[in-house]
Amino acid sequence: MKNEKQTQISEVGEFGLIERLTKNIQIKNESTLKGVGDDAAVLDFKNKQVVVSSDLLTEGIHFNLMYVPLKHLGYKSVVVNLSDIFAMNAVPRQIVVNIALSTKFSVEAVEELYSGVHLACEKYGVDLVGGDTTSSLTGLTLSVTVIGETEKENLVYRSGAKPNDLLCVTGDLGGAYMGLQLLERENEVFKVNENMQPQLQGYDYILERQLKPEARGDIVAAFKKIGIKPTSMIDISDGLSSEIMHLCKNSNTGCNLYEDKIPMDFQTKKMAEELSINPLVAALNGGEDYELLFTISIEDYEKIKNDPDFTVIGHMTNVSEGTNLITNAGSAVPLEAQGWNHGK
């Protein structure tokens, strides 16, 4: 974009910018009665349960524009919010996007950001129904609010797990964190020598896990298809150990997590070895995987045992037994909910 003429936001004004960003919106959901263009969106959910979640992304804390493309950032800002709705066993329908911009961003740059927002809306079938734009002295901040729906009987909370329930996870873990470590390494090299080409070959998967994650709406659909309702569920945004602690606290249970059952991709392990990082640390504390962590009754095991999307990684216990990692050597180590700290 550096070689193309850039339009200053001041040239089109706030309303002109909003018009450019929203002119191609197409409504997909019957529950959206009125989207962009009035003082408020109008939604009709009839007898459904409405679920709402919001997330904030701030430049320099949650993302670095030295290596995060604006289109990817727009896409990710939507997906991380949709993940929260799927974690309730619900379906997202609408989003509201708020942005604060400094003068370093041109109209074309903001359009590039919103192209990622629109791409996510298209893929996941949600409507962009409003938002706000304002100026910033320090860079870019995005706030996305997502609204979803489900039947009351389908809702899943963090608080329903019981002793002997199986602890399960979708996909694999640690990839997003190792992708971030790779990007940070290459960014430091670039600071020293701008002529150096980044060494990213062979790591497409973990880079995508960091830059363009996907929310597991397919899992919510799979639950319905195979006739499973998890007893508790949470999305993995802050690391496996932190999310397990949340489930245990809200459900008043303990847990045994087995080290040898935690699923990790080959690229995750390879990058961890290259950077002398224990891949287990990446899976337990890395964060941003946006997989689903859930518990099911042991009677439902037969329904998931042959599905490659699901891995049983442990089981819930009485609260008096605590939350433990059972190592490959067979010893029990108390879990610590370190989580992913964006402030570091």
C-alpha positions in Angstrom: 0.0 0.0 0.0 3.0 2.3 0.4 3.2 2.8 -3.4 -0.4 3.8 -3.7 -2.0 7.2 -3.1 -3.3 7.3 0.4 -6.4 9.3 1.4 -6.3 11.1 4.7 -9.3 10.4 6.9 -9.7 14.2 7.3 -10.4 14.4 3.6 -13.6 12.2 3.8 -14.6 12.9 7.4 -16.0 10.5 9.9 -19.3 10.0 8.1 -17.6 9.6 4.8 -15.3 6.9 6.3 -18.3 5.1 7.8 -20.1 5.1 4.5 -17.1 3.6 2.7 -16.7 0.9 5.3 -20.3 -0.1 5.4 -21.6 0.4 1.9 -21.3 -3.3 0.9 -22.9 -4.9 4.0 -25.5 -7.5 3.2 -27.8 -8.7 5.9 -27.8 -12.5 6.4 -29.9 -13.1 9.5 -33.7 -12.8 9.9 -33.1 -11.5 13.5 -31.4 -8.4 12.0 -34.4 -6.1 11.5 -32.2 -2.9 11.1 -28.4 -2.8 10.9 -26.1 0.2 10.1 -27.8 3.5 9.3 -29.9 4.5 12.3 -29.2 5.5 15.9 -29.2 1.8 16.9 -29.5 -1.7 15.4 -32.8 -3.5 15.8 -32.7 -7.2 16.5 -35.5 -9.7 17.0 -34.7 -13.0 18.8 -38.3 -14.0 19.6 -38.0 -16.8 22.2 -34.3 -17.5 21.9 -31.7 -16.8 24.6 -29.4 -13.9 23.7 -25.7 -14.1 24.5 -23.3 -11.2 24.3 -19.6 -10.9 24.5 -17.0 -8.1 23.9 -13.3 -8.0 23.5 -10.7 -5.2 23.2 -7.5 -5.2 21.1 -4.9 -2.5 21.6 -1.9 -1.8 19.4 1.4 -2.5 21.3 -0.4 -4.7 23.8 -2.4 -7.3 21.8 -0.8 -6.9 18.4 2.2 -5.5 16.6 1.6 -3.9 13.2 5.3 -4.5 12.3 4.2 -8.1 11.4 0.4 -8.2 11.7 -1.3 -7.4 8.4 -4.3 -5.1 8.8 -6.6 -7.5 7.0 -5.6 -10.4 9.3 -6.1 -8.1 12.3 -9.6 -7.3 11.2 -10.4 -10.9 10.7 -8.9 -12.0 14.0 -10.7 -9.2 16.0 -14.0 -10.8 14.9 -13.0 -14.4 15.3 -11.8 -14.1 18.9 -15.2 -12.8 19.9 -17.2 -15.4 18.0 -15.2 -18.0 19.9 -16.8 -16.8 23.2 -20.2 -17.3 21.7 -19.4 -20.8 20.5 -18.1 -21.6 24.0 -21.6 -21.1 25.2 -22.9 -23.6 22.7 -24.6 -20.7 20.9 -24.6 -19.3 17.4 -23.3 -15.7 16.7 -25.6 -13.5 14.6 -24.4 -9.9 14.8 -21.3 -7.8 15.7 -20.6 -4.2 16.5 -17.1 -2.8 15.8 -15.6 0.2 17.5 -12.2 1.6 16.4 -9.9 4.4 17.6 -7.4 5.6 15.0 -4.4 7.9 15.1 -3.5 10.1 12.1 -0.9 7.6 10.8 -3.8 5.5 9.3 -5.1 6.4 5.9 -8.6 5.7 4.6 -7.2 2.9 2.5 -5.5 1.3 5.6 -8.8 1.3 7.5 -10.6 -0.2 4.5 -7.9 -2.9 4.5 -8.6 -3.6 8.2 -12.4 -3.7 7.5 -11.9 -6.1 4.6 -10.8 -8.6 7.2 -13.8 -7.8 9.3 -16.1 -8.4 6.3 -14.3 -11.6 5.4 -14.9 -13.0 8.9 -18.6 -11.9 8.8 -19.0 -13.7 5.4 -17.3 -16.9 6.6 -19.2 -17.2 9.8 -22.6 -15.8 8.6 -22.8 -12.8 11.0 -24.0 -9.3 10.3 -22.0 -6.1 11.1 -24.8 -3.9 12.5 -23.0 -0.8 13.8 -20.1 0.7 15.8 -18.2 3.8 16.4 -15.1 5.5 15.2 -13.0 8.0 17.1 -9.5 9.4 17.1 -6.5 8.2 19.1 -3.2 9.7 20.1 -1.3 6.5 20.3 -2.3 4.1 17.5 -5.1 1.7 16.9 -7.6 0.1 19.2 -10.5 -2.2 18.2 -13.4 -3.2 20.3 -15.8 -5.9 19.0 -19.1 -6.9 20.6 -20.8 -10.0 19.3 -24.4 -11.0 19.8 -25.6 -14.6 19.5 -28.6 -16.8 20.2 -29.5 -20.3 21.2 -32.3 -22.3 22.7 -32.4 -22.1 26.5 -31.9 -25.9 26.8 -28.7 -25.8 24.7 -26.7 -23.2 26.7 -23.5 -24.6 28.3 -21.8 -22.7 31.1 -18.5 -23.2 32.9 -20.2 -24.4 36.0 -21.7 -27.8 35.0 -18.8 -30.2 35.3 -19.0 -33.0 37.8 -16.5 -35.5 39.2 -15.7 -38.3 36.7 -16.7 -36.2 33.7 -14.2 -36.5 30.9 -12.1 -33.4 30.1 -11.8 -32.9 26.3 -10.3 -30.4 23.9 -10.7 -29.7 20.2 -7.8 -29.4 17.7 -4.3 -28.9 19.0 -2.6 -26.5 21.4 0.4 -24.2 21.7 0.6 -23.4 18.0 -0.5 -19.7 18.3 2.1 -19.0 21.0 4.9 -20.6 19.0 3.8 -18.6 15.9 4.0 -15.5 18.0 7.5 -16.4 19.2 8.7 -16.9 15.6 7.3 -13.5 14.5 8.9 -11.8 17.4 12.2 -13.4 16.6 12.1 -12.3 13.0 11.0 -8.8 14.0 14.0 -8.4 16.2 16.3 -9.5 13.3 14.5 -6.9 11.1 15.2 -4.1 13.6 18.9 -4.9 13.3 19.0 -5.3 9.5 16.0 -4.2 7.4 17.5 -6.0 4.4 17.2 -9.4 6.0 14.3 -11.6 4.7 12.3 -13.2 7.5 12.9 -16.9 8.0 9.4 -18.3 8.1 9.5 -21.2 5.7 8.1 -24.5 7.0 6.0 -22.8 9.6 2.8 -21.9 7.8 0.5 -23.6 10.2 1.7 -22.0 13.4 1.8 -18.6 11.7 -1.8 -19.0 10.6 -2.7 -20.0 14.2 -1.4 -16.7 15.4 -2.3 -14.3 12.6 -5.6 -15.9 11.3 -7.1 -18.1 13.9 -10.5 -19.8 13.4 -13.4 -20.1 15.9 -14.8 -23.6 16.3 -18.3 -23.1 15.2 -18.0 -26.5 13.4 -17.8 -28.1 16.9 -21.1 -26.6 18.0 -22.7 -28.0 14.9 -20.9 -31.4 15.5 -22.3 -31.6 19.1 -25.8 -31.2 17.7 -25.2 -33.8 15.0 -23.9 -36.5 17.3 -26.3 -35.7 20.2 -23.9 -34.3 22.8 -24.4 -31.5 25.2 -21.2 -30.7 27.1 -21.6 -30.4 30.9 -19.3 -27.4 30.9 -17.3 -25.5 28.3 -14.8 -22.6 27.8 -12.7 -21.3 24.9 -8.9 -21.5 25.2 -7.8 -17.9 24.9 -5.5 -17.6 27.9 -3.8 -21.0 27.9 -5.0 -24.5 28.8 -4.0 -24.4 32.5 -5.9 -21.1 33.1 -9.0 -22.4 31.4 -9.0 -25.6 33.3 -8.8 -23.6 36.5 -11.8 -21.6 35.4 -13.8 -24.7 34.8 -12.8 -26.2 38.1 -13.5 -23.1 40.1 -16.9 -22.5 38.5 -17.9 -26.2 38.8 -16.4 -26.7 42.3 -14.4 -29.7 41.1 -10.8 -30.8 40.8 -9.1 -32.2 37.7 -6.4 -34.6 36.5 -4.8 -33.5 33.2 -2.5 -36.0 31.5 0.6 -34.6 29.9 0.9 -37.3 27.3 -2.7 -36.7 26.1 -2.3 -32.9 25.3 -2.4 -32.6 21.5 0.3 -30.6 19.8 1.2 -30.1 16.1 4.6 -31.1 14.7 5.4 -27.5 13.8 4.6 -26.4 17.3 7.1 -28.9 18.7 9.7 -28.2 16.1 9.6 -24.4 16.7 9.7 -25.0 20.4 12.8 -27.1 20.0 14.4 -24.5 17.8 13.8 -21.8 20.4 14.7 -24.0 23.4 11.1 -23.8 24.8 9.3 -26.7 26.4 6.3 -27.2 24.1 4.3 -28.2 27.1 4.7 -24.7 28.4 3.4 -23.3 25.2 0.3 -25.5 25.4 -0.4 -24.9 29.1 0.3 -21.1 29.2 0.6 -19.8 25.6 -2.9 -18.8 24.9 -4.7 -17.6 21.7 -5.4 -21.1 20.4 -9.2 -20.5 20.4 -10.0 -24.1 20.7 -12.8 -25.4 22.9 -12.2 -27.0 26.3 -15.2 -29.0 27.5 -16.4 -31.8 29.8 -18.8 -34.6 28.9 -20.4 -37.4 30.8 -18.4 -40.6 30.6 -21.5 -42.2 28.9 -20.9 -39.9 25.9 -17.3 -41.2 25.3 -18.4 -43.6 22.6 -19.8 -40.7 20.5 -16.5 -38.9 20.3 -13.8 -41.5 20.6 -13.2 -41.9 16.9 -13.5 -38.2 15.9 -10.0 -36.7 15.2 -11.3 -33.2 16.3 -11.7 -34.4 19.9 -9.1 -35.5 22.4 -9.8 -36.7 25.9 -7.0 -35.1 28.0 -8.1 -35.9 31.5 -11.1 -36.2 33.9 -12.7 -34.1 36.6 -12.3 -35.1 40.3 -13.6 -34.1 43.7 -12.6 -30.5 44.6 -10.5 -31.9 47.5 -8.1 -33.6 45.1 -7.1 -30.3 43.5 -6.1 -29.6 39.9 -3.1 -31.6 38.8 -1.0 -32.3 35.8 -0.1 -36.0 35.7 3.3 -36.1 34.1 4.7 -38.7 31.8 6.6 -40.1 34.8 3.3 -40.5 36.7 3.8 -37.8 39.3 1.1 -35.3 40.1 2.1 -31.6 39.8 -0.4 -28.9 40.9 -1.5 -26.8 37.9 -0.8 -23.0 38.0 -3.1 -20.7 36.1 -0.5 -18.5 34.6 -2.4 -17.8 31.4 -1.4 -15.4 28.7 -0.4 -11.9 29.9 -0.7 -9.4 27.1 1.0 -6.8 29.3 4.4 -8.6 29.2 
